[in-house]
Amino acid sequence: MAEKDIAEKTLEAYNDVFADIVNVLLFQGKLLVKEDDLQEESPYSSYKADGKLHAQERDVAKYWRSGLVRIALYGFENQTDIDIDMPLRLFSYDGAAYRAQLLTDKEELKKHGRKAPRFPVITLVLYFGYSKKWNTPTSLYERLSIPEDLKPYVNDYKINLFQIAYLDDEQVQMFQSDFQIVADYFVQMRKNNDYTAPDTTIRHVHELLQLMTIMTKDHRFNDVYSPDMEGGNTKMCEVLDKIENRGIEKGIEKGIKKGIEKGIEKGEHNAFSLVKFLMSNNRLGDLEKASEDETYRRKLMAELFSPKNEESC
């Protein structure tokens, strides 16, 4: 991600959300992966280069189990920006996960007298950009400059890329967790450059708003959060109302401060009265413009506080 996770637990780390994403994107909505079948896996691994160990970190990773048997390891990588080297990055993550399976043999042999069973590693890239589609390589073969004579001997590796803003409406409706709200937001922004919130209750409010903050780079989602929003009653439309009201409050505060300060500096003794008049008449656009534009501010004061207007009052 462009900005690393700021939540103690991310939205996708919840089993209901994680399973929902896998089931919709990989299995077309079939409920193959269940919440109780998922087990936490450390997102950290390492590789050796220049004689030193270097750490690398996935965004989220979980084992899919059937009883005590590991069926697969799923990993998520969230992207707001296009990364031309994504095939190389994921190849490194998956390679480290396969390497880790080799390291479990000693413990398995001691406990059960056999090597540990091998299981596949699947990484999903969730791309949240909506202004343009992913337009860089999605496979190792595409990313490398390979001489013709070597091509028959180079193994390919493709990434599982899912462009969230370009999902169709049917796919979005398949999601049953909070991720439906996230996907719907980016699809609407891609189509309309605007967002109308659905009448959907948020289950993991704090984590959803933090993910929205990171993916949109709009900190207002996180700024409006308060603990009393938890409990299963908060809807996205209420969040947007809080964001809008907070913006109006800040705009008024900024307008009053700048309008009065600049007016007094210029000897405009009616500056405070102008701010009060525009606020009481809900002319917030004029208030903001007047606080920045001296010519416009003088024009408004001339219109509102001219002797003619004062007589008519």
Secondary structure as UniProt FT lines:
FT   HELIX           11..13
FT   HELIX           15..27
FT   TURN            28..29
FT   HELIX           35..37
FT   STRAND          38..40
FT   STRAND          44..49
FT   TURN            50..51
FT   STRAND          52..57
FT   STRAND          60..66
FT   TURN            67..68
FT   STRAND          69..79
FT   TURN            84..85
FT   HELIX           86..103
FT   HELIX           105..112
FT   STRAND          121..127
FT   HELIX           140..143
FT   HELIX           148..153
FT   STRAND          160..163
FT   HELIX           164..166
FT   HELIX           169..174
FT   HELIX           179..192
FT   HELIX           205..216
FT   HELIX           220..223
FT   HELIX           227..229
FT   TURN            230..233
FT   HELIX           236..265
FT   TURN            266..267
FT   TURN            269..270
FT   HELIX           271..280
FT   TURN            281..282
FT   HELIX           284..292
FT   HELIX           294..304
FT   HELIX           307..312
//
